[in-house]
Amino acid sequence: MLADQKLDVYRRAIEFLALASQIATSAPRENSFLTEELNRAALSIPWNIAEGAGRFGAPDGARFYS
């Protein structure tokens, strides 16, 4: 298991990503631009956490967590 996958916040971000996907699939088609934005935003959270967990210095990693 990678360092980022051990973090509770990472697991919560993955749960949120699944929830956002469910919301996006049930939203009306005329709001497709909003559902695409929701999916991109939800996906960026675990990506940033994973990137921050791979950093070596605490200040450098903290920048990704904020």
N, CA, C and O atoms as a GROMACS GRO file, in nm:
protein
  264
    1MET      N    1   0.085  -0.118   0.000
    1MET     CA    2   0.000   0.000   0.000
    1MET      C    3   0.089   0.124   0.000
    1MET      O    4   0.184   0.134   0.078
    2LEU      N    5   0.058   0.217  -0.087
    2LEU     CA    6   0.134   0.341  -0.096
    2LEU      C    7   0.104   0.432   0.022
    2LEU      O    8   0.001   0.417   0.089
    3ALA      N    9   0.195   0.526   0.047
    3ALA     CA   10   0.181   0.614   0.164
    3ALA      C   11   0.051   0.694   0.160
    3ALA      O   12  -0.012   0.713   0.264
    4ASP      N   13   0.012   0.741   0.042
    4ASP     CA   14  -0.110   0.820   0.033
    4ASP      C   15  -0.235   0.737   0.059
    4ASP      O   16  -0.334   0.789   0.111
    5GLN      N   17  -0.233   0.610   0.024
    5GLN     CA   18  -0.349   0.523   0.043
    5GLN      C   19  -0.373   0.489   0.189
    5GLN      O   20  -0.482   0.443   0.225
    6LYS      N   21  -0.274   0.511   0.274
    6LYS     CA   22  -0.290   0.487   0.417
    6LYS      C   23  -0.362   0.603   0.487
    6LYS      O   24  -0.412   0.587   0.598
    7LEU      N   25  -0.367   0.716   0.423
    7LEU     CA   26  -0.428   0.835   0.483
    7LEU      C   27  -0.580   0.826   0.480
    7LEU      O   28  -0.639   0.788   0.379
    8ASP      N   29  -0.641   0.860   0.592
    8ASP     CA   30  -0.787   0.860   0.600
    8ASP      C   31  -0.847   0.960   0.503
    8ASP      O   32  -0.951   0.934   0.442
    9VAL      N   33  -0.783   1.074   0.489
    9VAL     CA   34  -0.835   1.177   0.399
    9VAL      C   35  -0.834   1.128   0.254
    9VAL      O   36  -0.920   1.166   0.176
   10TYR      N   37  -0.737   1.046   0.218
   10TYR     CA   38  -0.732   0.990   0.083
   10TYR      C   39  -0.849   0.895   0.061
   10TYR      O   40  -0.914   0.898  -0.044
   11ARG      N   41  -0.875   0.810   0.159
   11ARG     CA   42  -0.988   0.716   0.146
   11ARG      C   43  -1.119   0.793   0.138
   11ARG      O   44  -1.208   0.754   0.062
   12ARG      N   45  -1.133   0.900   0.214
   12ARG     CA   46  -1.255   0.983   0.207
   12ARG      C   47  -1.267   1.051   0.071
   12ARG      O   48  -1.377   1.067   0.019
   13ALA      N   49  -1.155   1.091   0.014
   13ALA     CA   50  -1.157   1.154  -0.118
   13ALA      C   51  -1.202   1.055  -0.224
   13ALA      O   52  -1.273   1.093  -0.317
   14ILE      N   53  -1.162   0.930  -0.212
   14ILE     CA   54  -1.207   0.827  -0.306
   14ILE      C   55  -1.356   0.802  -0.290
   14ILE      O   56  -1.427   0.783  -0.389
   15GLU      N   57  -1.404   0.802  -0.166
   15GLU     CA   58  -1.549   0.787  -0.142
   15GLU      C   59  -1.625   0.905  -0.203
   15GLU      O   60  -1.731   0.886  -0.262
   16PHE      N   61  -1.572   1.025  -0.188
   16PHE     CA   62  -1.635   1.143  -0.247
   16PHE      C   63  -1.636   1.134  -0.399
   16PHE      O   64  -1.733   1.175  -0.463
   17LEU      N   65  -1.530   1.082  -0.456
   17LEU     CA   66  -1.523   1.066  -0.601
   17LEU      C   67  -1.634   0.973  -0.650
   17LEU      O   68  -1.698   1.000  -0.752
   18ALA      N   69  -1.657   0.865  -0.577
   18ALA     CA   70  -1.766   0.772  -0.613
   18ALA      C   71  -1.902   0.841  -0.600
   18ALA      O   72  -1.989   0.824  -0.685
   19LEU      N   73  -1.920   0.917  -0.494
   19LEU     CA   74  -2.046   0.990  -0.474
   19LEU      C   75  -2.067   1.094  -0.584
   19LEU      O   76  -2.178   1.107  -0.637
   20ALA      N   77  -1.964   1.166  -0.620
   20ALA     CA   78  -1.973   1.266  -0.726
   20ALA      C   79  -2.009   1.201  -0.858
   20ALA      O   80  -2.084   1.257  -0.937
   21SER      N   81  -1.955   1.083  -0.882
   21SER     CA   82  -1.987   1.011  -1.004
   21SER      C   83  -2.134   0.971  -1.008
   21SER      O   84  -2.198   0.981  -1.112
   22GLN      N   85  -2.187   0.927  -0.895
   22GLN     CA   86  -2.329   0.891  -0.887
   22GLN      C   87  -2.417   1.014  -0.911
   22GLN      O   88  -2.517   1.006  -0.983
   23ILE      N   89  -2.380   1.126  -0.853
   23ILE     CA   90  -2.457   1.249  -0.872
   23ILE      C   91  -2.452   1.291  -1.019
   23ILE      O   92  -2.554   1.331  -1.075
   24ALA      N   93  -2.336   1.280  -1.079
   24ALA     CA   94  -2.321   1.322  -1.219
   24ALA      C   95  -2.404   1.237  -1.313
   24ALA      O   96  -2.460   1.288  -1.410
   25THR      N   97  -2.413   1.108  -1.286
   25THR     CA   98  -2.491   1.022  -1.375
   25THR      C   99  -2.640   1.043  -1.359
   25THR      O  100  -2.716   1.014  -1.451
   26SER      N  101  -2.684   1.092  -1.244
   26SER     CA  102  -2.827   1.113  -1.224
   26SER      C  103  -2.871   1.255  -1.256
   26SER      O  104  -2.991   1.285  -1.252
   27ALA      N  105  -2.778   1.342  -1.288
   27ALA     CA  106  -2.812   1.482  -1.319
   27ALA      C  107  -2.869   1.492  -1.460
   27ALA      O  108  -2.836   1.412  -1.547
   28PRO      N  109  -2.955   1.591  -1.483
   28PRO     CA  110  -3.010   1.612  -1.617
   28PRO      C  111  -2.901   1.646  -1.718
   28PRO      O  112  -2.800   1.707  -1.683
   29ARG      N  113  -2.922   1.607  -1.843
   29ARG     CA  114  -2.822   1.630  -1.948
   29ARG      C  115  -2.794   1.778  -1.974
   29ARG      O  116  -2.684   1.814  -2.014
   30GLU      N  117  -2.892   1.863  -1.950
   30GLU     CA  118  -2.869   2.006  -1.976
   30GLU      C  119  -2.768   2.066  -1.879
   30GLU      O  120  -2.723   2.179  -1.900
   31ASN      N  121  -2.734   1.994  -1.774
   31ASN     CA  122  -2.632   2.040  -1.678
   31ASN      C  123  -2.500   1.968  -1.696
   31ASN      O  124  -2.423   1.954  -1.601
   32SER      N  125  -2.473   1.923  -1.817
   32SER     CA  126  -2.353   1.842  -1.840
   32SER      C  127  -2.225   1.919  -1.807
   32SER      O  128  -2.127   1.859  -1.761
   33PHE      N  129  -2.223   2.050  -1.831
   33PHE     CA  130  -2.103   2.127  -1.799
   33PHE      C  131  -2.076   2.128  -1.648
   33PHE      O  132  -1.960   2.130  -1.606
   34LEU      N  133  -2.182   2.126  -1.568
   34LEU     CA  134  -2.164   2.121  -1.422
   34LEU      C  135  -2.118   1.984  -1.376
   34LEU      O  136  -2.034   1.974  -1.287
   35THR      N  137  -2.171   1.880  -1.436
   35THR     CA  138  -2.131   1.745  -1.394
   35THR      C  139  -1.987   1.717  -1.435
   35THR      O  140  -1.915   1.648  -1.363
   36GLU      N  141  -1.944   1.770  -1.549
   36GLU     CA  142  -1.804   1.754  -1.589
   36GLU      C  143  -1.712   1.827  -1.491
   36GLU      O  144  -1.606   1.776  -1.455
   37GLU      N  145  -1.753   1.944  -1.450
   37GLU     CA  146  -1.674   2.021  -1.353
   37GLU      C  147  -1.668   1.949  -1.218
   37GLU      O  148  -1.564   1.945  -1.153
   38LEU      N  149  -1.781   1.892  -1.176
   38LEU     CA  150  -1.785   1.816  -1.050
   38LEU      C  151  -1.690   1.697  -1.057
   38LEU      O  152  -1.616   1.671  -0.962
   39ASN      N  153  -1.693   1.626  -1.168
   39ASN     CA  154  -1.604   1.510  -1.183
   39ASN      C  155  -1.457   1.551  -1.181
   39ASN      O  156  -1.375   1.485  -1.117
   40ARG      N  157  -1.424   1.658  -1.251
   40ARG     CA  158  -1.284   1.705  -1.251
   40ARG      C  159  -1.239   1.748  -1.112
   40ARG      O  160  -1.127   1.717  -1.070
   41ALA      N  161  -1.325   1.820  -1.042
   41ALA     CA  162  -1.290   1.866  -0.907
   41ALA      C  163  -1.274   1.750  -0.811
   41ALA      O  164  -1.180   1.746  -0.731
   42ALA      N  165  -1.366   1.653  -0.819
   42ALA     CA  166  -1.359   1.538  -0.729
   42ALA      C  167  -1.236   1.453  -0.758
   42ALA      O  168  -1.178   1.396  -0.666
   43LEU      N  169  -1.195   1.444  -0.882
   43LEU     CA  170  -1.078   1.366  -0.918
   43LEU      C  171  -0.948   1.435  -0.877
   43LEU      O  172  -0.849   1.369  -0.846
   44SER      N  173  -0.949   1.567  -0.877
   44SER     CA  174  -0.826   1.639  -0.843
   44SER      C  175  -0.789   1.624  -0.695
   44SER      O  176  -0.672   1.638  -0.660
   45ILE      N  177  -0.887   1.597  -0.609
   45ILE     CA  178  -0.857   1.585  -0.465
   45ILE      C  179  -0.764   1.467  -0.438
   45ILE      O  180  -0.657   1.489  -0.380
   46PRO      N  181  -0.798   1.343  -0.477
   46PRO     CA  182  -0.704   1.234  -0.450
   46PRO      C  183  -0.573   1.247  -0.526
   46PRO      O  184  -0.468   1.203  -0.479
   47TRP      N  185  -0.578   1.307  -0.646
   47TRP     CA  186  -0.452   1.328  -0.719
   47TRP      C  187  -0.359   1.420  -0.643
   47TRP      O  188  -0.239   1.391  -0.634
   48ASN      N  189  -0.410   1.529  -0.587
   48ASN     CA  190  -0.326   1.621  -0.510
   48ASN      C  191  -0.274   1.555  -0.383
   48ASN      O  192  -0.160   1.577  -0.344
   49ILE      N  193  -0.358   1.476  -0.318
   49ILE     CA  194  -0.313   1.406  -0.197
   49ILE      C  195  -0.201   1.309  -0.231
   49ILE      O  196  -0.101   1.302  -0.161
   50ALA      N  197  -0.218   1.234  -0.338
   50ALA     CA  198  -0.115   1.138  -0.380
   50ALA      C  199   0.015   1.208  -0.416
   50ALA      O  200   0.123   1.161  -0.380
   51GLU      N  201   0.005   1.319  -0.484
   51GLU     CA  202   0.125   1.393  -0.520
   51GLU      C  203   0.193   1.451  -0.397
   51GLU      O  204   0.316   1.449  -0.387
   52GLY      N  205   0.114   1.502  -0.303
   52GLY     CA  206   0.171   1.557  -0.180
   52GLY      C  207   0.234   1.451  -0.093
   52GLY      O  208   0.334   1.477  -0.026
   53ALA      N  209   0.178   1.330  -0.091
   53ALA     CA  210   0.233   1.222  -0.010
   53ALA      C  211   0.367   1.174  -0.065
   53ALA      O  212   0.448   1.118   0.008
   54GLY      N  213   0.391   1.196  -0.193
   54GLY     CA  214   0.517   1.155  -0.253
   54GLY      C  215   0.629   1.254  -0.233
   54GLY      O  216   0.743   1.227  -0.271
   55ARG      N  217   0.600   1.369  -0.175
   55ARG     CA  218   0.702   1.471  -0.152
   55ARG      C  219   0.784   1.433  -0.029
   55ARG      O  220   0.734   1.367   0.062
   56PHE      N  221   0.908   1.477  -0.029
   56PHE     CA  222   0.998   1.439   0.079
   56PHE      C  223   0.998   1.536   0.195
   56PHE      O  224   1.007   1.495   0.311
   57GLY      N  225   0.987   1.663   0.168
   57GLY     CA  226   0.990   1.761   0.275
   57GLY      C  227   0.851   1.795   0.324
   57GLY      O  228   0.756   1.796   0.246
   58ALA      N  229   0.838   1.823   0.453
   58ALA     CA  230   0.708   1.856   0.511
   58ALA      C  231   0.648   1.983   0.450
   58ALA      O  232   0.529   1.983   0.419
   59PRO      N  233   0.725   2.091   0.431
   59PRO     CA  234   0.665   2.211   0.371
   59PRO      C  235   0.618   2.187   0.227
   59PRO      O  236   0.515   2.238   0.185
   60ASP      N  237   0.695   2.109   0.153
   60ASP     CA  238   0.657   2.080   0.016
   60ASP      C  239   0.532   1.995   0.010
   60ASP      O  240   0.444   2.020  -0.072
   61GLY      N  241   0.520   1.894   0.097
   61GLY     CA  242   0.400   1.811   0.102
   61GLY      C  243   0.279   1.887   0.151
   61GLY      O  244   0.168   1.863   0.104
   62ALA      N  245   0.299   1.977   0.245
   62ALA     CA  246   0.187   2.054   0.302
   62ALA      C  247   0.123   2.143   0.198
   62ALA      O  248   0.004   2.172   0.208
   63ARG      N  249   0.199   2.186   0.099
   63ARG     CA  250   0.142   2.271  -0.006
   63ARG      C  251   0.035   2.196  -0.082
   63ARG      O  252  -0.063   2.258  -0.125
   64PHE      N  253   0.048   2.066  -0.102
   64PHE     CA  254  -0.051   1.988  -0.176
   64PHE      C  255  -0.171   1.955  -0.089
   64PHE      O  256  -0.282   1.940  -0.140
   65TYR      N  257  -0.151   1.944   0.040
   65TYR     CA  258  -0.263   1.911   0.129
   65TYR      C  259  -0.353   2.032   0.152
   65TYR      O  260  -0.471   2.016   0.182
   66SER      N  261  -0.298   2.151   0.137
   66SER     CA  262  -0.382   2.270   0.158
   66SER      C  263  -0.461   2.294   0.034
   66SER      O  264  -0.539   2.389   0.027
   0.00000   0.00000   0.00000
